[in-house]
């Protein structure tokens, strides 16, 4: 268990059946939070809950598809009925629907925007009234370096949704600051999750890791601990911001500066 930085706090985490969301739910629970696992797939969500309770934490499952306002409202209602309050809302659920712009598919774009961006509005709207009554709260979002910082062919839907999410974080942070509700996010780089396994096989991931200054992919816990700071009392004066957690992958001007075999280039490995 952790040191109790979130003791007595209630948190709802979307997309917490696997990957980054699972990591956030478990780290927050280890720090004393009462966790509501709000994820679309009940089986994986139940596993997260079982792992948390087995470790001595508190958690419940509320199957939730964030593309549907009714299911979002239900998740918030169950949270309030179960724990009496909502201190922290973490929107982590994401759609990775992709394709080249030339092959634009309206339904794939809608899937990305509905899950990654529109749900940010829906979850905030459902959470704010409860946080206002309590005198404050935290709205946290998993964004990405893809879109706000860098580009990758075939990810335009995802990139557009995450770029929009960063804009939402800033504006919501401005609007809600007088209510003592902070709004922040984390921008992950390459993180070892099931979604990453869909992007590249083991050999492909090894090649990708060569271009990360840290030399390896991050873990869900790396993102979770950045989120933990933003959820904590220590971050009470931080709002409208995002933290990049990418092992330095967005720092080099060119991958050449990481290539020890590049002729005539003075780089990190030269």
C-alpha positions in Angstrom: 0.0 0.0 0.0 1.0 3.6 -0.5 1.3 6.4 2.1 -2.4 7.4 2.0 -2.2 10.6 -0.2 -5.8 10.0 -1.3 -7.2 8.6 2.0 -10.9 9.4 2.3 -11.2 10.4 -1.4 -13.6 8.9 -3.9 -12.5 8.5 -7.5 -14.2 7.3 -10.7 -11.8 6.0 -13.4 -13.1 5.3 -16.9 -11.5 2.6 -19.1 -10.0 1.0 -16.0 -10.3 -2.6 -17.0 -6.8 -2.7 -18.5 -3.7 -0.7 -19.4 -3.3 2.8 -18.2 -6.8 3.0 -16.6 -6.1 -0.2 -14.6 -2.8 1.2 -13.4 -4.5 4.5 -12.3 -7.2 2.6 -10.4 -4.8 0.4 -8.6 -2.3 3.2 -7.7 -5.1 5.4 -6.4 -6.6 2.6 -4.4 -3.2 1.9 -2.9 -3.1 5.5 -1.8 -6.4 5.1 0.1 -9.0 6.1 -2.5 -12.4 4.5 -2.8 -12.3 3.6 -6.5 -15.2 3.2 -8.9 -14.1 1.1 -11.9 -16.2 2.5 -14.8 -15.3 0.4 -17.8 -17.1 -1.0 -20.8 -16.0 -4.6 -20.5 -17.4 -6.0 -17.2 -15.1 -9.0 -17.1 -11.9 -7.0 -17.2 -13.3 -4.4 -14.8 -14.2 -7.1 -12.3 -10.6 -8.3 -12.5 -9.4 -4.8 -11.6 -11.8 -4.7 -8.7 -10.7 -8.1 -7.4 -7.0 -7.2 -7.6 -7.7 -4.0 -5.6 -9.8 -5.6 -2.9 -7.3 -8.5 -2.6 -4.6 -5.9 -1.9 -6.7 -4.4 0.9 -8.2 -1.5 -1.1 -11.8 -0.5 -1.8 -13.4 -0.7 -5.2 -16.7 -1.3 -7.0 -17.5 -2.0 -10.7 -20.0 0.0 -12.8 -20.0 -1.2 -16.4 -19.9 2.0 -18.4 -19.7 2.9 -22.1 -18.7 6.6 -22.1 -20.3 7.1 -25.5 -23.7 7.1 -23.8 -24.7 9.9 -21.6 -27.2 7.7 -19.7 -24.4 5.3 -18.7 -22.2 8.1 -17.6 -25.0 9.6 -15.5 -25.6 6.1 -14.0 -21.9 5.7 -13.1 -21.9 9.1 -11.3 -25.2 8.2 -9.5 -23.9 4.9 -8.3 -20.7 6.6 -7.1 -22.8 9.1 -5.0 -25.2 6.5 -3.7 -22.3 4.2 -2.7 -19.8 6.6 -1.3 -21.7 9.9 -0.8 -19.4 12.0 -2.9 -17.1 12.3 -5.9 -13.8 13.9 -5.3 -11.8 12.9 -8.4 -13.0 12.0 -11.9 -10.4 10.4 -14.3 -11.4 10.0 -17.9 -9.0 7.5 -19.4 -11.2 5.4 -21.7 -10.1 5.8 -25.3 -10.8 4.8 -28.9 -7.8 4.1 -31.1 -9.8 3.9 -34.4 -7.5 4.9 -37.2 -6.9 5.1 -40.9 -5.3 7.2 -43.5 -7.0 10.6 -44.2 -7.5 9.6 -47.9 -9.7 6.7 -46.7 -11.7 8.9 -44.3 -14.4 6.9 -42.5 -17.0 9.0 -40.8 -18.0 6.3 -38.3 -14.4 5.8 -37.2 -14.0 9.5 -36.7 -17.2 9.6 -34.7 -16.0 6.7 -32.5 -12.7 8.5 -31.6 -14.4 11.9 -31.0 -17.3 10.4 -29.0 -15.0 8.3 -26.7 -11.9 10.6 -26.4 -13.4 14.1 -26.6 -17.1 14.3 -26.3 -17.1 12.1 -23.2 -14.8 14.6 -21.6 -17.6 17.1 -21.7 -20.3 14.6 -20.6 -18.2 13.4 -17.6 -17.4 16.9 -16.6 -21.0 18.0 -16.8 -22.2 15.1 -14.7 -19.4 15.6 -12.1 -19.4 19.3 -11.6 -22.6 19.7 -9.6 -21.4 17.2 -7.0 -18.0 18.8 -6.8 -19.6 22.2 -6.4 -21.5 21.0 -3.4 -18.3 19.6 -1.8 -16.4 22.9 -2.4 -14.0 21.5 -5.0 -12.7 18.5 -6.9 -10.4 17.2 -9.6 -11.2 16.5 -13.2 -8.3 14.5 -14.8 -7.9 13.3 -18.4 -5.5 11.0 -20.2 -4.5 12.9 -23.3 -1.5 11.9 -25.5 1.6 13.3 -27.1 0.1 12.2 -30.4 -1.8 15.1 -31.7 -0.8 17.9 -29.3 3.0 17.3 -29.8 3.8 14.9 -32.6 2.1 13.1 -35.5 1.9 9.5 -36.7 0.6 8.5 -40.0 -2.8 6.7 -39.8 -3.8 8.3 -36.4 -5.5 11.5 -37.5 -8.8 10.7 -35.8 -7.1 9.9 -32.5 -4.7 12.9 -32.8 -7.5 15.3 -33.5 -9.5 14.1 -30.5 -6.5 14.4 -28.2 -5.6 17.9 -29.6 -9.2 18.9 -28.9 -9.0 17.4 -25.4 -6.0 19.6 -24.5 -8.0 22.6 -25.6 -10.9 21.4 -23.4 -8.6 21.0 -20.4 -7.4 24.6 -20.6 -10.8 26.2 -21.1 -12.4 24.0 -18.4 -9.6 24.8 -16.1 -10.3 28.5 -16.6 -14.0 28.2 -16.1 -13.9 26.0 -13.0 -11.0 27.6 -11.1 -13.3 29.8 -9.1 -15.1 26.7 -7.9 -11.9 25.1 -6.7 -12.3 22.4 -9.3 -9.0 21.8 -11.1 -8.8 20.4 -14.6 -5.5 18.7 -15.7 -4.2 15.9 -17.9 -1.3 13.6 -18.6 0.1 13.1 -22.1 1.6 9.6 -22.4 4.2 8.6 -24.9 4.8 5.0 -25.7 3.4 2.9 -22.9 3.4 -0.9 -22.7 -0.3 -1.7 -22.8 -2.6 -4.1 -24.8 -3.2 -1.2 -27.1 0.5 -1.0 -27.9 0.5 -4.7 -28.7 -2.0 -3.9 -31.5 0.2 -1.2 -32.9 3.4 -3.3 -33.2 4.6 -6.8 -32.5 7.5 -7.5 -30.1 10.2 -6.9 -32.7 8.5 -3.7 -33.9 8.3 -2.5 -30.3 12.0 -3.1 -29.8 12.8 -1.0 -32.9 10.5 1.8 -31.6 12.2 1.8 -28.2 15.5 2.6 -29.8 14.2 6.1 -30.5 13.1 6.8 -26.9 15.9 8.4 -24.9 15.0 6.4 -21.8 15.6 3.3 -24.0 12.3 1.5 -23.1 8.5 1.9 -23.1 6.8 3.3 -20.0 4.4 1.4 -17.8 0.8 2.2 -16.8 2.2 3.0 -13.4 4.3 5.8 -14.8 1.2 7.5 -16.0 -0.7 6.7 -12.8 1.9 8.4 -10.6 1.7 11.6 -12.6 -2.1 11.4 -12.3 -1.6 10.9 -8.5 0.2 14.1 -8.2 -2.5 16.0 -10.1 -5.2 14.3 -7.9 -3.4 15.1 -4.6 -3.6 18.1 -2.3 -0.1 19.1 -3.5 -1.5 20.1 -6.9 -4.3 22.3 -5.6 -2.8 25.4 -7.4 -2.3 23.5 -10.7 -5.0 23.8 -13.3 -5.5 23.8 -17.1 -2.2 22.0 -17.6 -0.9 18.7 -18.9 2.2 16.7 -17.9 4.2 14.9 -20.7 5.3 11.4 -19.6 7.2 9.9 -22.5 10.7 8.9 -21.5 12.0 11.9 -23.5 10.7 10.7 -26.8 9.4 14.1 -27.9 12.7 15.9 -27.0 15.1 15.0 -30.0 14.8 17.2 -33.0 15.5 14.1 -35.1 15.9 10.4 -34.5 19.3 10.8 -36.0 20.5 12.3 -32.7 19.8 8.9 -31.0 21.4 6.8 -33.6 24.9 5.7 -32.6 25.6 4.6 -36.1 24.7 7.8 -37.9 27.7 9.2 -39.8 28.7 12.7 -39.1 26.1 13.3 -36.4 26.9 14.2 -32.9 24.2 12.7 -30.8 23.3 11.2 -27.4 25.2 8.0 -28.2 28.1 9.4 -30.1 
